[in-house]
Amino acid sequence: MQRGWVQLGAAAAVLALLVSGSSWAAEDGMRPVAEELGQRAATPEAQPKGGLSDSAVRVLMTYAFSIIPETQTGTDGKTVKIDKSDPNVFLIPDEDARRVIRAATRSAYAEACQLENLAQANYKALMQNEMAKNKWSEQQLLMINALHMFSASYFAGNAKITEAPEEGASGEGGADLVAPKRPACPPEQKQKVENAINAYVQSAQAPAAQGTPAP
């Protein structure tokens, strides 16, 4: 199923941890992080106010980095190569990443509730907010976009996280896959999703409207 802003095919849905040696890879081991992400996907509202741990945030950023394309089309229609040789230039602070992941959780629930228009509006409001800050490099904006894309797909149950086997293992059993269940959407949950996204979109539009005379 293709969703425009989230397109992960069956082959791309199961991703390897590509930059495990980088300074922002998980340091506490994949298993506890994978369990934490699984719990987050199942009941995001039950998470503590602080949100995900630093390790879980960095794991999601690692996977997000892996789906950033090698090339992109410029405004002139020409294909431009993206230099991914240094993953750290794509890095954003953990607290900013948590904000993107929270937005991705809303998008995931909008998808589960079949609120595709609100999912799109939520994504556009996120990117509008981040670009308006004028503090991110082009590489960091690519990370923000990819982090929302992967996190939303994961929390919606459309992507899996690969827990790489330990070194020296026989590999006969392969890597462990952590795939959350698709969120449920009873009527009361759907209403909460609608209210949350509408409020977020309105807050994103408010700064742009300040100082503009009312029609």
C-alpha positions as CSV (number, residue, x, y, z in Angstrom):
1,M,0.0,0.0,0.0
2,Q,1.4,3.4,-1.0
3,R,0.8,6.4,1.1
4,G,2.7,9.2,-0.7
5,W,4.6,10.5,2.3
6,V,5.2,6.9,3.7
7,Q,6.3,4.4,1.1
8,L,8.0,1.4,2.5
9,G,7.8,-1.7,0.3
10,A,8.1,-5.2,1.7
11,A,11.8,-5.4,1.1
12,A,12.5,-2.0,2.6
13,A,10.3,-2.6,5.6
14,V,12.9,-4.9,7.3
15,L,16.0,-2.7,7.7
16,A,19.4,-3.5,9.1
17,L,21.2,-1.3,11.7
18,L,23.5,0.4,9.2
19,V,25.5,2.7,11.3
20,S,25.9,0.8,14.6
21,G,29.4,2.1,14.9
22,S,28.4,5.8,14.9
23,S,28.3,8.0,17.9
24,W,24.5,8.0,17.9
25,A,23.9,4.2,17.7
26,A,22.2,2.5,20.6
27,E,24.6,1.8,23.5
28,D,22.3,-0.2,25.8
29,G,21.7,-3.1,23.4
30,M,19.0,-3.7,20.8
31,R,16.7,-6.0,22.9
32,P,15.7,-3.5,25.6
33,V,15.3,-0.8,23.0
34,A,13.3,-3.0,20.8
35,E,11.0,-3.9,23.7
36,E,10.6,-0.3,24.6
37,L,9.7,0.6,21.0
38,G,7.2,-2.2,20.9
39,Q,5.5,-1.0,24.1
40,R,5.5,2.5,22.7
41,A,3.8,1.4,19.5
42,A,1.2,-0.6,21.4
43,T,0.2,2.1,23.9
44,P,1.8,5.4,23.1
45,E,-0.4,7.4,25.5
46,A,0.9,5.3,28.4
47,Q,4.5,6.4,28.0
48,P,6.0,8.7,30.6
49,K,6.0,12.4,30.0
50,G,9.7,12.3,29.0
51,G,8.9,10.0,26.2
52,L,11.4,7.5,24.7
53,S,14.8,6.9,26.1
54,D,17.9,8.3,24.4
55,S,18.8,4.9,23.2
56,A,15.4,4.3,21.6
57,V,15.4,7.7,19.9
58,R,18.9,7.0,18.5
59,V,17.8,3.6,17.2
60,L,14.9,5.2,15.3
61,M,17.3,7.9,13.9
62,T,19.6,5.1,12.8
63,Y,16.8,3.4,10.9
64,A,15.7,6.8,9.5
65,F,19.1,7.5,8.2
66,S,19.1,4.1,6.4
67,I,16.0,5.1,4.3
68,I,17.3,8.5,3.3
69,P,17.8,8.1,-0.5
70,E,21.2,8.2,-2.2
71,T,19.9,10.8,-4.7
72,Q,17.2,13.4,-5.0
73,T,15.8,15.5,-7.7
74,G,16.6,19.2,-7.5
75,T,14.3,22.1,-8.4
76,D,15.9,22.2,-11.9
77,G,14.9,18.6,-12.5
78,K,18.4,17.3,-12.3
79,T,19.4,14.3,-10.1
80,V,21.7,15.3,-7.2
81,K,23.7,12.8,-5.2
82,I,23.3,12.9,-1.4
83,D,26.6,12.5,0.5
84,K,25.8,10.0,3.3
85,S,29.5,9.2,4.1
86,D,29.2,11.0,7.5
87,P,26.0,10.1,9.2
88,N,26.6,12.6,12.0
89,V,26.0,15.6,9.8
90,F,22.3,14.4,9.6
91,L,22.0,14.2,13.4
92,I,19.5,16.3,15.3
93,P,19.3,16.6,19.1
94,D,17.4,14.0,21.0
95,E,14.7,16.4,22.2
96,D,14.1,17.6,18.7
97,A,13.9,14.0,17.5
98,R,11.4,13.2,20.2
99,R,9.2,16.0,18.9
100,V,9.3,14.5,15.4
101,I,8.6,11.0,16.8
102,R,5.5,12.4,18.7
103,A,4.3,13.8,15.4
104,A,4.9,10.4,13.8
105,T,2.8,8.7,16.5
106,R,-0.1,11.0,15.6
107,S,0.3,10.2,11.9
108,A,0.4,6.5,12.7
109,Y,-2.9,6.7,14.7
110,A,-4.4,8.8,11.9
111,E,-3.6,6.1,9.5
112,A,-5.0,3.4,11.8
113,C,-8.2,5.5,12.0
114,Q,-8.3,5.9,8.2
115,L,-7.9,9.6,8.6
116,E,-5.5,10.0,5.6
117,N,-6.2,13.7,5.1
118,L,-5.3,14.4,8.8
119,A,-2.2,12.3,8.5
120,Q,-1.0,14.4,5.6
121,A,-2.0,17.6,7.4
122,N,0.0,16.5,10.5
123,Y,3.1,15.7,8.4
124,K,2.9,19.0,6.5
125,A,2.5,21.0,9.8
126,L,5.5,19.3,11.2
127,M,7.7,20.1,8.2
128,Q,6.4,23.6,8.0
129,N,7.3,24.2,11.7
130,E,10.8,22.7,11.3
131,M,11.6,24.7,8.2
132,A,10.3,27.9,9.7
133,K,12.9,27.5,12.5
134,N,15.7,28.3,10.0
135,K,18.2,26.3,12.0
136,W,18.4,23.0,10.2
137,S,20.8,22.1,7.5
138,E,19.6,20.4,4.3
139,Q,20.9,17.1,5.7
140,Q,19.0,17.6,9.0
141,L,15.8,18.3,7.2
142,L,16.3,15.1,5.3
143,M,16.7,13.3,8.7
144,I,13.5,14.9,10.1
145,N,11.5,13.8,7.1
146,A,13.0,10.3,7.2
147,L,12.5,10.0,11.0
148,H,8.8,10.9,10.7
149,M,8.5,8.5,7.7
150,F,10.0,5.5,9.4
151,S,8.6,6.1,12.9
152,A,5.0,6.6,11.5
153,S,5.4,3.4,9.4
154,Y,6.8,1.5,12.4
155,F,4.2,2.6,14.9
156,A,1.4,1.9,12.4
157,G,2.6,-1.7,12.1
158,N,3.9,-1.4,8.6
159,A,7.7,-1.7,9.3
160,K,9.8,-4.0,11.3
161,I,13.0,-3.5,13.3
162,T,15.8,-6.0,12.9
163,E,17.6,-7.0,16.1
164,A,21.0,-8.1,14.7
165,P,22.3,-11.4,16.1
166,E,25.4,-11.2,18.3
167,E,28.8,-11.6,16.8
168,G,29.9,-15.2,16.7
169,A,26.4,-16.5,16.5
170,S,25.7,-19.3,14.1
171,G,23.1,-17.2,12.3
172,E,20.9,-20.2,11.7
173,G,17.9,-18.5,13.4
174,G,18.5,-15.2,11.6
175,A,17.9,-11.8,13.2
176,D,15.0,-11.2,15.5
177,L,12.2,-9.0,14.1
178,V,10.2,-6.6,16.2
179,A,7.0,-5.7,14.5
180,P,4.3,-3.9,16.5
181,K,0.7,-4.6,16.1
182,R,-1.4,-2.1,14.2
183,P,-3.0,0.4,16.6
184,A,-6.7,-0.1,17.4
185,C,-9.0,2.8,16.7
186,P,-12.3,2.7,18.6
187,P,-14.6,5.7,18.2
188,E,-13.2,7.5,21.2
189,Q,-9.7,7.0,20.0
190,K,-10.6,8.4,16.6
191,Q,-12.0,11.5,18.2
192,K,-8.8,12.0,20.2
193,V,-6.7,11.7,17.1
194,E,-8.9,14.2,15.2
195,N,-8.7,16.7,18.1
196,A,-5.0,16.3,18.6
197,I,-4.1,16.8,14.9
198,N,-6.5,19.6,14.4
199,A,-5.0,21.5,17.4
200,Y,-1.5,20.8,16.2
201,V,-2.2,22.0,12.6
202,Q,-3.9,25.2,14.0
203,S,-0.9,25.9,16.3
204,A,1.4,25.5,13.3
205,Q,-0.6,28.0,11.3
206,A,-0.9,30.5,14.1
207,P,2.7,31.9,14.0
208,A,2.3,32.6,10.2
209,A,-0.9,34.4,10.8
210,Q,0.4,36.7,13.5
211,G,0.7,40.3,12.4
212,T,-1.6,39.7,9.4
213,P,-4.7,41.9,9.4
214,A,-7.9,40.0,9.7
215,P,-9.9,39.8,6.4
